[in-house]
Amino acid sequence: MSKKIWGMSGNGHDASFAVFYDDKLMMTNYSSQKFHNQEEIDQARKRFGKPDLVVWYENPYLKGMRQLLVGQKNPIKRNNVRNYLDLLGLDCKWTYVPHHKAHAGWYYESPFDEALVFVIDAIGEFDCTSVWKGKKNKLKKLGSVKYPDSMGLFFSSMTQQAGYQPGKDEGRISRFYDDGHGKPNQMVRDKLFSEVIISHKWKPMYLPNMHRGLGNTYFGNSPRDYELAFETQHAFNTQITRMVEYWQNKTGITNIIFSGGCAFNQHLKKLYPDCWIPENPGDGGSCVGAVRAKLRK
């Protein structure tokens, strides 16, 4: 008898789920909503049956610890996965996969037998960037960058600097770089690489805490939104190429996978045309990656 496994992400944003029969993916239900839709859960349960196991897309205990340390409210209540699943009528066993491993789990859906997997997002539990080696049926973490050094938070903070909404308009910012509307600004570039971005051999690290942002007048009033946008994408590209080249030289592996929220950045395909990016590299897609990572251990 097949074991019915559901991968789930959400309870805050990108509340998505995927249904597996053993190793076979039967359906995905991606969403950008904060919480799962009860009707969609009921329909999937009616169609496929009640899950035997739910694989959650992050470690809720470790995430709660990080939220507690930075002073966020109700970290224990917000990360009570057992209670959340019960409210959805999913009173089955559950387990979890660490957040970045769930993102990296997309490796098992890729066309590669060997690849470097770069997971880049805002925040996992504590990891903000991680690098993995996938080889045949194994995933191994090679290195990581911990909170608050986050390329995702850097990009969101710069989106706010340009006068746009962080968490929503990052794609708009990236399009300024090569659509003819952006323009370089040497003052902004110099300030970014001398006062914001730490020069490390591969790690994206920052002098300010990017979770707190840079303040509304960090670059003064002279740079225009299209200049700040251009320099944001330039800095992103510089950090990406530094990281990829380091790990390619260190491992000799040329195949590249990008996952995590930053993998939505359209310039990754321009920098590395042969890279592979999942159909949904963000947290919503981790409902698939979490199960893949769990099944392959």
Protein Blocks (a to p, Z undefined) as FASTA:
>chain_A
ZZdddddeejhiapacdddehjbcfbdcddfbfbdcfklmmmmmmmnopafbdcdfbdfk
lmmmmmmmnopahklmmmmmklmmmmnopaccdddddfklmmmmmmmmmmbfbdcddddd
fbdfklmbdcdddehjaccdfbdcddfbdfklmmmmmmmmnopaehklmmmmmmmmmnop
accdfklmmmmmmmmmccdfklccdfbafknonojklnojmbcfklmmmmmmmmmmmmmm
mmmmmmmmmnopabdcdedjklmpmklmmmmmmbccdfblcfmlmmmmmmmmmmnZZ
